[in-house]
Amino acid sequence: LESTVPVGTTQNVVADTVFAARPELKGAIAVAHCPERVLPGQILRELIENDRVVGGIDTHSTETAAEFYLQFVNGEVLVTDAATAEMAKLTENSYRDVNIAFANELSMICDELQINVWELIRLANRHPRVNILNPGPGVGGHCIAVDPWFIVSSAPETARLIRTAREVNDFKPEWVIEKVRHKAGRFKHPVVGCLGISFKADIDDVRESPALEIVKTLLREPDMEVLVTDPFAAPVKEFDLLPVNEVLQRADIVLVLVDHKPYRKLSAAA
């Protein structure tokens, strides 16, 4: 099993479901969890080069699965039990989510205090042991935006920091939308240009995308025209994707929602 699952799934499904229905399979088949660790667009390379965590429902399963992965994985194959392997993947994505939440919360605090968050992070990161991420409009994708909730559901009274990080990142699109509404009040018929709808830079994946959530919400705003552009995303049924130059020329307010490489060359003057 490589799919990300709640802790205990591998053991419980096999023991409670498979072996209950087919007791003759107990000891005859090996079952293990080895969470996927690949980046979209780099799947084949990372499938071979990345370290892998393998945890079986018993020693035989762990050893058998590890032998299988060692046939093609150049990275290290690290063995453990099934529950720890499941928790490892959830921990990796929750760690990233917490760090993103810190940056996103910092951006909202700096806005309230009228401090340039980009300048602040640049200066703070000059400390040799500080590496703050850049804030964004939220967290998307089918992993980081979802997986921390598996930990929270497993230990709801204890996973307070992980829950709070999720809440901060889930709130960020609403915060962006409120900022747009405030700025739009300056115009009789505001035109808002939205740059990017994927969940992260330089890909076409829009799953759980905060940028797409923001666009869809703004489209429902009365007396507001919303123009959308994205150099990577496929067409969507709710709106047209326009050339970036057209969006920049027509928009009263411009939102850079995704840090696509083509947008990094743009300036406020453009």
C-alpha positions as CSV (number, residue, x, y, z in Angstrom):
1,L,0.0,0.0,0.0
2,E,1.5,3.3,-1.1
3,S,-1.5,5.6,-0.7
4,T,-1.6,7.9,2.3
5,V,-3.9,6.6,4.9
6,P,-4.9,7.1,8.6
7,V,-2.7,5.4,11.1
8,G,-3.7,1.7,11.6
9,T,-5.3,1.3,8.2
10,T,-2.9,-1.3,6.9
11,Q,-3.1,-3.5,9.9
12,N,-6.8,-3.1,10.5
13,V,-7.9,-3.7,6.9
14,V,-5.8,-6.8,6.6
15,A,-6.5,-8.2,10.1
16,D,-10.2,-7.2,10.4
17,T,-11.3,-7.6,6.8
18,V,-9.0,-9.7,4.6
19,F,-7.9,-12.3,7.1
20,A,-11.4,-12.4,8.6
21,A,-12.9,-13.3,5.2
22,R,-9.9,-15.4,4.1
23,P,-8.2,-16.9,7.1
24,E,-6.2,-19.3,4.9
25,L,-4.2,-16.2,3.6
26,K,-2.7,-15.4,7.0
27,G,1.0,-16.1,6.7
28,A,0.6,-16.8,3.0
29,I,0.7,-13.2,1.8
30,A,2.9,-10.3,2.8
31,V,1.3,-6.9,3.4
32,A,3.2,-3.7,3.9
33,H,2.8,0.1,3.8
34,C,5.4,2.1,1.8
35,P,4.2,5.8,1.5
36,E,4.7,7.4,-1.8
37,R,7.4,10.1,-1.9
38,V,7.4,11.6,-5.4
39,L,7.0,15.0,-6.9
40,P,4.6,15.5,-9.9
41,G,6.7,16.0,-13.0
42,Q,9.6,14.1,-11.4
43,I,7.9,10.8,-10.6
44,L,10.2,8.3,-12.4
45,R,13.4,10.0,-11.1
46,E,12.2,10.3,-7.5
47,L,10.7,6.8,-7.5
48,I,14.3,5.5,-7.9
49,E,16.4,8.1,-6.1
50,N,14.3,8.9,-3.0
51,D,14.7,7.0,0.3
52,R,11.6,4.8,1.1
53,V,10.0,3.8,4.4
54,V,8.6,0.3,4.5
55,G,6.5,-1.1,7.4
56,G,4.8,-4.5,7.3
57,I,2.1,-6.1,9.4
58,D,4.7,-8.6,10.5
59,T,8.5,-9.2,10.2
60,H,8.0,-11.4,7.1
61,S,5.9,-8.7,5.4
62,T,8.5,-6.0,6.1
63,E,11.4,-8.0,4.9
64,T,9.6,-9.1,1.7
65,A,8.5,-5.6,0.8
66,A,11.9,-4.2,1.5
67,E,13.5,-6.8,-0.8
68,F,11.0,-5.8,-3.5
69,Y,11.9,-2.0,-3.3
70,L,15.6,-2.7,-3.2
71,Q,15.3,-4.1,-6.7
72,F,14.9,-0.6,-8.1
73,V,15.4,2.0,-5.4
74,N,18.8,3.7,-5.3
75,G,18.0,5.5,-2.1
76,E,18.0,3.9,1.3
77,V,15.1,1.5,2.2
78,L,14.2,2.1,5.9
79,V,12.3,-0.6,7.7
80,T,9.8,-0.2,10.5
81,D,6.2,-1.4,11.3
82,A,3.1,-0.5,9.3
83,A,1.7,2.1,11.8
84,T,5.0,4.0,11.9
85,A,5.3,4.0,8.1
86,E,1.8,5.4,7.9
87,M,2.5,8.1,10.5
88,A,5.8,9.0,8.7
89,K,4.0,10.2,5.6
90,L,1.4,12.1,7.6
91,T,4.2,13.7,9.7
92,E,6.2,14.8,6.6
93,N,3.2,16.6,5.2
94,S,2.1,18.0,8.5
95,Y,5.6,19.4,9.1
96,R,5.3,21.3,5.9
97,D,1.8,22.5,6.6
98,V,2.9,23.9,10.0
99,N,5.8,25.7,8.5
100,I,3.6,27.2,5.8
101,A,1.0,28.2,8.4
102,F,3.7,30.2,10.3
103,A,4.5,32.1,7.2
104,N,0.8,32.7,6.3
105,E,0.0,33.9,9.9
106,L,3.1,36.1,9.8
107,S,1.8,37.8,6.6
108,M,-1.5,38.5,8.3
109,I,0.1,39.9,11.4
110,C,2.4,42.1,9.3
111,D,-0.5,43.4,7.3
112,E,-2.2,44.5,10.5
113,L,1.0,46.1,11.8
114,Q,1.8,47.7,8.4
115,I,5.1,45.8,8.0
116,N,6.4,44.5,4.7
117,V,6.3,40.7,5.3
118,W,8.7,40.0,2.4
119,E,11.3,42.4,3.8
120,L,10.8,41.0,7.3
121,I,11.3,37.4,6.2
122,R,14.3,38.3,4.1
123,L,15.9,39.9,7.2
124,A,14.9,37.1,9.6
125,N,16.3,34.5,7.3
126,R,19.7,36.0,7.6
127,H,19.9,34.2,10.9
128,P,21.9,31.1,10.4
129,R,19.3,28.8,11.9
130,V,16.1,30.5,10.6
131,N,14.5,29.5,7.3
132,I,11.0,31.0,7.1
133,L,9.0,30.1,4.0
134,N,7.2,32.7,1.8
135,P,3.5,33.2,2.5
136,G,0.8,32.5,-0.1
137,P,-3.0,32.4,-0.5
138,G,-3.3,29.1,1.4
139,V,-2.3,25.5,0.9
140,G,-3.5,23.2,-1.8
141,G,-2.9,19.8,-3.4
142,H,-4.1,16.4,-2.5
143,C,-1.5,15.8,0.2
144,I,-0.6,18.7,2.4
145,A,-4.1,20.2,2.6
146,V,-5.6,16.8,3.5
147,D,-3.1,14.6,5.4
148,P,-2.8,16.5,8.6
149,W,-6.4,15.9,9.3
150,F,-5.7,12.2,9.5
151,I,-3.4,12.9,12.5
152,V,-5.9,15.2,14.1
153,S,-8.7,12.6,13.8
154,S,-6.4,10.0,15.4
155,A,-5.6,12.2,18.4
156,P,-8.1,15.1,18.4
157,E,-7.3,16.3,21.9
158,T,-3.6,16.2,21.5
159,A,-2.9,17.4,18.0
160,R,-3.5,21.0,18.8
161,L,-0.6,22.6,16.8
162,I,-1.4,20.5,13.7
163,R,-5.1,21.4,13.9
164,T,-4.3,25.1,14.3
165,A,-1.9,25.1,11.4
166,R,-4.7,23.6,9.2
167,E,-7.1,26.2,10.4
168,V,-4.7,29.0,9.6
169,N,-4.0,27.8,6.1
170,D,-7.7,27.1,5.5
171,F,-8.5,30.6,6.5
172,K,-6.0,32.3,4.3
173,P,-8.1,32.3,1.1
174,E,-10.9,34.0,3.1
175,W,-8.5,36.6,4.3
176,V,-7.3,37.3,0.7
177,I,-10.9,37.6,-0.5
178,E,-11.7,40.2,2.2
179,K,-8.6,42.2,1.2
180,V,-9.9,42.2,-2.4
181,R,-13.4,43.3,-1.4
182,H,-11.9,46.2,0.6
183,K,-9.8,47.3,-2.3
184,A,-12.6,46.8,-4.8
185,G,-14.7,49.4,-2.8
186,R,-12.6,52.1,-4.5
187,F,-14.1,51.3,-7.9
188,K,-17.7,51.5,-9.2
189,H,-17.3,48.4,-11.3
190,P,-14.0,46.8,-10.3
191,V,-12.1,44.5,-12.6
192,V,-10.0,41.9,-10.7
193,G,-7.2,40.1,-12.5
194,C,-6.2,36.7,-11.0
195,L,-2.8,35.2,-12.0
196,G,-2.7,31.5,-11.5
197,I,-5.2,28.8,-10.4
198,S,-3.0,25.7,-9.8
199,F,-2.2,24.7,-6.2
200,K,1.5,25.5,-6.6
201,A,3.9,27.0,-9.1
202,D,4.7,25.7,-12.6
203,I,2.2,22.8,-12.6
204,D,-1.3,22.3,-14.0
205,D,-2.8,20.5,-11.0
206,V,-5.7,22.4,-9.4
207,R,-6.7,19.9,-6.7
208,E,-7.6,21.6,-3.5
209,S,-6.1,24.8,-4.9
210,P,-6.7,27.9,-2.7
211,A,-6.1,30.1,-5.8
212,L,-9.0,28.4,-7.6
213,E,-11.2,28.7,-4.5
214,I,-10.5,32.5,-4.4
215,V,-11.3,32.9,-8.1
216,K,-14.6,31.0,-7.8
217,T,-15.6,33.1,-4.8
218,L,-14.8,36.4,-6.5
219,L,-16.8,35.3,-9.5
220,R,-19.9,35.3,-7.3
221,E,-19.3,38.9,-6.1
222,P,-21.9,41.4,-7.5
223,D,-20.7,44.2,-9.8
224,M,-17.2,42.6,-10.0
225,E,-15.6,41.4,-13.2
226,V,-13.0,38.7,-12.7
227,L,-10.3,37.9,-15.3
228,V,-8.2,34.8,-15.0
229,T,-5.0,33.7,-16.5
230,D,-2.7,30.6,-16.0
231,P,0.1,29.4,-18.4
232,F,-0.1,25.8,-17.2
233,A,-3.7,25.0,-16.2
234,A,-6.2,23.3,-18.5
235,P,-9.4,25.1,-19.3
236,V,-12.1,25.0,-16.7
237,K,-15.9,25.2,-17.3
238,E,-16.6,28.1,-14.9
239,F,-14.5,30.8,-16.7
240,D,-12.2,31.5,-19.6
241,L,-8.4,31.6,-19.2
242,L,-7.1,34.8,-20.9
243,P,-3.7,35.9,-22.0
244,V,-1.7,37.5,-19.1
245,N,-1.2,40.7,-21.0
246,E,-4.9,41.2,-21.5
247,V,-5.6,40.6,-17.8
248,L,-2.9,43.1,-16.7
249,Q,-4.1,45.8,-19.1
250,R,-7.8,45.5,-18.1
251,A,-7.6,44.9,-14.4
252,D,-8.0,47.5,-11.6
253,I,-6.7,45.0,-9.0
254,V,-4.2,42.2,-9.8
255,L,-3.8,39.1,-7.6
256,V,-0.7,37.0,-8.0
257,L,-2.1,33.8,-6.6
258,V,0.5,31.4,-7.9
259,D,4.2,31.9,-8.2
260,H,4.6,30.7,-11.7
261,K,8.0,31.5,-13.3
262,P,6.5,33.7,-16.0
263,Y,4.9,35.9,-13.4
264,R,8.2,36.5,-11.5
265,K,9.4,38.7,-14.4
266,L,6.4,41.1,-14.0
267,S,6.7,44.3,-12.1
268,A,4.1,46.6,-10.5
269,A,4.7,49.1,-13.2
270,A,3.8,46.6,-15.9
